[in-house]
Amino acid sequence: MRNRRKITRQRCGIKRCLAALGVLWVMILLAACGTSVPKTNPKTTAAPVTSGATTTKAPLKRTVKFMAAGDNLIHDVIYRQAQARAKGAAPYDFDYAYDGVRALLAKADLAYINQETPVAGAIAPPSSYPRFNSPTELGDAVVKLGFRAIGLSNNHMLDKGAQGVLASLDYWAMQPGNWQPRPQKVVTIGAYRDMADFAAPRVLEVNGIRFAFVAATDGYNGLALPNGSPLVLPLLHDEDLLRQAIAAGRKVADVVTACFHWGDENSPNVNDAQRELAQKAADWGADIILGSHPHVLQPMESIDKADGGKAFVIYSLGNFISAQNKAPNLVGGVLELTIEKIGDVSEVKAPVFHPVVTQYGSGYSNLHLVAWSDYTPALAQAHGVRSHDSRFSYDYIKELLERTGLL
């Protein structure tokens, strides 16, 4: 009996040894085949993607909050008010006029504005309609707000002639762009010193996403450059030039933005020429199309591109600030777009429109911007424009925004 138990124990031991040898042999075979068994960590929430012995990282995701504003239309009321508010050595102080949107714009990683008037204060005094000119301190206020992409392609750019264009370019070129928290350069779009300057794409890089800007206008109020001037001021009807500019931007940037000064003044309706050019620009490679010139708001939409993608267009951003005296001209806004880049693919996400009202009292006194989120029926009732246009009210603004599809 004892011998049988001993033999049984010996057989069990042999079986255990053979099992162990079997496991060892399987592990040797696996090692020889180059297959690894990944180690697990109970604290790890997501296992890495593996291919053989190589770990593949998820594509890097980058985002930029881009904002755009419409016509910065500086009438004499605005610069005279800035002159009256100036203290110390500064001849003008525009801060009060813009304080109401400062917090909104501070959220942008990159911001664009259409500078509707020349900033040629270095060569000529300030002037208003019909031949505008703004003091350089106005430009300082624009930079202080955080705008880095400055659109100069509009019908008033030649109001002070070729010398006014050069003075404006000289002023903007001197801007250090040293505002916080993101010190960066300022670029101008739509006015160029010569063809070589035009051929160099206007590019700004933010958070690893590169933006190229192209701009053109439908005219200069009958004014023209003198014969022989090397300056280049693109026009919308020169489609070959626009197509080349968009293609050049497409080669060096993730996002191409086309800024067009077009449409019918004071009309909330998009005309056929706007729609046709928007489609062409999208097919040429533009991702974002920003409209200005009507001085009133027009709708925004996504349109299909020839390559199968989508382009975003807002046909008119309206006035950013002005001293006009009709109700629709005093309602503008700031467009907010989130651009997302995953790996090498960039996408323009759903837009957000932030309405802004130009507010003033009787006689255009205390003119300043107020974000719609801060606006009230009482402010609308007290608005000085009501003596010129009795339609103006809180409900009128709300209905206008809803009708345009921006609220």
Secondary structure, DSSP 4 states (H G I P E B T S, - for coil): -HHHHHHHHHHHHHHHHHHHHHHHHHHHHHHHHT-------TT-SSPPEEETTEEEPPPPEEEEEEEEEEEE---HHHHHHHHHH--TT-S---HHHHHHHHHHHTT-SEEEEE--S---TTTS--B-TTS-B--HHHHHHHHHHT--EEE--STTTTTTHHHHHHHHHHHHHT-----SSS----EEES-BSSHHHHHS-EEEEETTEEEEEEEEES--TT--PPTT---B--BTT-HHHHHHHHHHHHHH-SEEEEEEE-S-TT--SPPHHHHHHHHHHHHHT-SEEEEESSSSEEEEEEEE-TTS-EEEEEEEE-EEE----SGGGGEEEEEEEEEEEETTEEEE---EEEEEEEE--GGGTT-EEEEGGG--HHHHHT-GGGGT-TT-SHHHHHHHHHHHT--
